[in-house]
Amino acid sequence: MPLWTPASVESTERLSPRIVHIRLRPQTWRQPRAGQHVDVRLTAEDGYQAQRSYSLLSPPELESFYDLAIERLDDGEVSPYFFDVAQPGDEVEVLGPVGGHFVWPTDQVRPVLLVGGGSGVVPLLSMAQHRTALRDPQPPMTLVYAAREMAELILWPALQALEQQSGFTTRLVLSRASTAPRPQDKVGRIDAAYLASVLQPLGQSPLVYVCGSNGFVETVVQALLALGVPPADIRTERFGG
Ligand SMILES: Cc1cc2nc3c(=O)[nH]c(=O)nc-3n(C[C@H](O)[C@H](O)[C@H](O)COP(=O)(O)OP(=O)(O)OC[C@H]3O[C@@H](n4cnc5c(N)ncnc54)[C@H](O)[C@@H]3O)c2cc1C
């Protein structure tokens, strides 16, 4: 049974106008599996506590730290603290890593489709980074990353660096851009026809990981089911909203 452990903020860095990268140094570090999350608890001076879940951005190979990417919700309780207030040396508490369903690899041989909306790309980057640390075979892996426009992408340099390695490809789907940045990208929304075109080169029986807001995950899952992807091959993580 995992217990709460104290953790200090090691560093903070704004990744976009709404998303901050937080590196936590927990007193007791436990190696995560790619895709897992931690629960973070804040305690105010009057004893009031608030806790939220955050996916781990860092791959299992990063020792001693838990890296998070937190989107600021204007009327939220916890995310504005991390975006506006948190400083190196601040103390919080962490529980985990937790989560047993949304983890990869469960099967290292099958191709993998990752579909992330907004900050939903966070645990998917951990999976993509973890892939590079696996012994052969490294299965083919495609990431579909949906955002409104280029300025809202987070972690894009890290993803492009991973794309230099064989077998990992990215495709952007930008709903409010006027042009697609690359030939393999798309302006518009994700639908069944689009997902069919992405699944086809991955071959037989890919595992699919979908992460983002409730509405995003629901739309993608319905499209995958309409294409005949078995429910058992679809894993989801919902951030709320
Ligand atoms: C497994 C998991 C992983 C996650 N990973 C990430 C991640 O990597 N990055 C990330 O940014 N987020 C992630 N989340 C979401 C995260 O846990 C928080 O939900 C998010 O940061 C918002 O928290 P908050 O305290 O800022 O907002 P909250 O205070 O929880 O408010 C959230 C929204 O609910 C509304 N609300 C709050 N209280 C009420 C009320 N009483 N009545 C009506 N509406 C209300 C607010 O207006 C706001 O829009 C994850 C969630 C889960 C479950």
The ligand as a MOL file (V3000), in Angstrom:
LIG
                    3D

  0  0  0     0  0            999 V3000
M  V30 BEGIN CTAB
M  V30 COUNTS 53 58 0 0 0
M  V30 BEGIN ATOM
M  V30 1 C -5.3740 10.3020 -13.7180 0
M  V30 2 C -5.3590 11.7940 -13.9370 0
M  V30 3 C -4.2350 12.3880 -14.4600 0
M  V30 4 C -4.1980 13.7750 -14.6580 0
M  V30 5 N -3.0790 14.3270 -15.1980 0
M  V30 6 C -3.0390 15.6520 -15.4310 0
M  V30 7 C -1.8830 16.2450 -16.0450 0
M  V30 8 O -0.8900 15.5910 -16.3880 0
M  V30 9 N -1.9060 17.6010 -16.2510 0
M  V30 10 C -2.9860 18.3680 -15.9050 0
M  V30 11 O -2.9390 19.5910 -16.1110 0
M  V30 12 N -4.0960 17.8180 -15.3360 0
M  V30 13 C -4.1290 16.4960 -15.0880 0
M  V30 14 N -5.2410 15.9400 -14.4860 0
M  V30 15 C -6.3090 16.8380 -14.0020 0
M  V30 16 C -5.9690 17.3030 -12.5750 0
M  V30 17 O -6.0910 16.2200 -11.6690 0
M  V30 18 C -6.9130 18.4100 -12.0570 0
M  V30 19 O -8.2340 17.9770 -12.2290 0
M  V30 20 C -6.7110 19.7320 -12.7360 0
M  V30 21 O -5.3790 20.2200 -12.5460 0
M  V30 22 C -7.6970 20.7950 -12.1720 0
M  V30 23 O -7.4630 20.9470 -10.8030 0
M  V30 24 P -7.7260 22.3580 -10.0980 0
M  V30 25 O -7.6190 22.1260 -8.6400 0
M  V30 26 O -6.8710 23.4320 -10.7020 0
M  V30 27 O -9.1780 22.6810 -10.5160 0
M  V30 28 P -10.5030 22.3480 -9.6460 0
M  V30 29 O -10.5520 23.2000 -8.4480 0
M  V30 30 O -10.5700 20.8790 -9.4080 0
M  V30 31 O -11.5890 22.7800 -10.6750 0
M  V30 32 C -11.6990 22.0800 -11.9370 0
M  V30 33 C -12.8790 22.6340 -12.6690 0
M  V30 34 O -14.0520 22.2720 -11.9780 0
M  V30 35 C -14.7830 23.4300 -11.6870 0
M  V30 36 N -15.2960 23.2850 -10.3260 0
M  V30 37 C -14.5800 23.1400 -9.1970 0
M  V30 38 N -15.3870 23.0180 -8.1460 0
M  V30 39 C -16.6380 23.0910 -8.6000 0
M  V30 40 C -17.9140 23.0220 -8.0230 0
M  V30 41 N -18.0820 22.8660 -6.7010 0
M  V30 42 N -18.9960 23.0990 -8.8280 0
M  V30 43 C -18.8440 23.2580 -10.1560 0
M  V30 44 N -17.6690 23.3280 -10.7800 0
M  V30 45 C -16.5730 23.2550 -10.0170 0
M  V30 46 C -13.8370 24.6020 -11.7560 0
M  V30 47 O -14.5220 25.7230 -12.1950 0
M  V30 48 C -12.8130 24.1420 -12.7680 0
M  V30 49 O -13.1490 24.5420 -14.0720 0
M  V30 50 C -5.3080 14.5630 -14.3040 0
M  V30 51 C -6.4570 13.9530 -13.7830 0
M  V30 52 C -6.4830 12.5950 -13.6010 0
M  V30 53 C -7.7240 11.9560 -13.0390 0
M  V30 END ATOM
M  V30 BEGIN BOND
M  V30 1 1 1 2
M  V30 2 1 2 3
M  V30 3 2 2 52
M  V30 4 2 3 4
M  V30 5 1 4 5
M  V30 6 1 4 50
M  V30 7 2 5 6
M  V30 8 1 6 7
M  V30 9 1 6 13
M  V30 10 2 7 8
M  V30 11 1 7 9
M  V30 12 1 9 10
M  V30 13 2 10 11
M  V30 14 1 10 12
M  V30 15 2 12 13
M  V30 16 1 13 14
M  V30 17 1 14 15
M  V30 18 1 14 50
M  V30 19 1 15 16
M  V30 20 1 16 17
M  V30 21 1 16 18
M  V30 22 1 18 19
M  V30 23 1 18 20
M  V30 24 1 20 21
M  V30 25 1 20 22
M  V30 26 1 22 23
M  V30 27 1 23 24
M  V30 28 2 24 25
M  V30 29 1 24 26
M  V30 30 1 24 27
M  V30 31 1 27 28
M  V30 32 2 28 29
M  V30 33 1 28 30
M  V30 34 1 28 31
M  V30 35 1 31 32
M  V30 36 1 32 33
M  V30 37 1 33 34
M  V30 38 1 33 48
M  V30 39 1 34 35
M  V30 40 1 35 36
M  V30 41 1 35 46
M  V30 42 1 36 37
M  V30 43 1 36 45
M  V30 44 2 37 38
M  V30 45 1 38 39
M  V30 46 1 39 40
M  V30 47 2 39 45
M  V30 48 1 40 41
M  V30 49 2 40 42
M  V30 50 1 42 43
M  V30 51 2 43 44
M  V30 52 1 44 45
M  V30 53 1 46 47
M  V30 54 1 46 48
M  V30 55 1 48 49
M  V30 56 2 50 51
M  V30 57 1 51 52
M  V30 58 1 52 53
M  V30 END BOND
M  V30 END CTAB
M  END
